[in-house]
Amino acid sequence: GSITAMSTNLEIIQSNPGQIDIIVLRNGEVIGFGNTISTDSIGVKKDYDVQSKEVVDFKAGDVISVLAQKTGEVGWRDVITLIEITTVN
């Protein structure tokens, strides 16, 4: 299959210049696809990104996970991240 899209929705409760990066991992390794959310203002923020099939492939048994990294002093909550996959039978 392929990872073809991802979206993240979260609430910034303490703002400061910086960002939150939601990074997709395949088997514990960064694959170069993710969401970036600015932390410059308080409120609900979202990011949605898409890519073509076969850019980031995976096979049965691979572990797909996400990691959140922040820059700056910021507070956030209520994080929802969805990863869209495309498979062929």
N, C-alpha and C positions, 0 to 999 in steps of 0.2 A: 504494500500500500504506500501511499504518499500523504504527507502532512500538507494540506492545501490552504488552511486558514486558521487564524486564532483570534480570539477577542478577550479583552480584559475589562472589567468594570470594577471600580473601587471608589472609596470615599476618602478624600484627604481631610484630616481633622486638625492637623497642625502643619501650616505651610511654611516653606522656606525655598529659596532658589535651589533647584536640583531636579532629580527625576527618579522614577521607579522603573526598573527594567524587569520585565517578566521574560525569562529566557527559557526556551525549550531545550531539553536534553534528550538524547537517544543513548540508552545504555550508559548514562552518567556523563556523556560528553556533549559539549555545546555544539549545536548544529547550525548556528548563525541565523536563527529566525526567532522573532519575539515581538513583544509590545513594549513601547516606551511611553510613559505618562509623566507629564510635567507636574511638579509639585509647587508651582509658584502661587497657587491660590487654593483656598478651601472649597470643598464641594465634591460632588460626584463627577468622576472622570471616566472616560472610556477610550479604548483604542481597538481598531479592527484592521488586520492585515491579511492579505491573500497572496498566494503564489501558485505557479503552475504545477500540475502533476509532474512527478519524477524529478523535482528539484531536491526534495528531501524524502528519500524512500526509507521504508522500514520493512522488516520481515517478521514472520510469526516468532514470538518469543522475545522480541526487542522490548525494552522497557522505555516508555515515553513518559517524561516527567517535566515539571517546571520549577524554576528557581526565581525568587524575587530578590533583587539587589537594589539598594537605594544609594543615592548620593545626596549629601546634605542632611541636616537634622529635620526630619519630617515624621509625622504620625499618620497612619492610615489604618483603615478597617474595612470589613465586609468585601473582601476580594473574591471575585468570581472570574475564573479563566476557563474558556472553552477551547478545545483544539478540534478542528475539523479534519477528518481523514477521507481519502478516496481509495477504494479498493476495487479490484477486478477479480471476479471468480473465474 
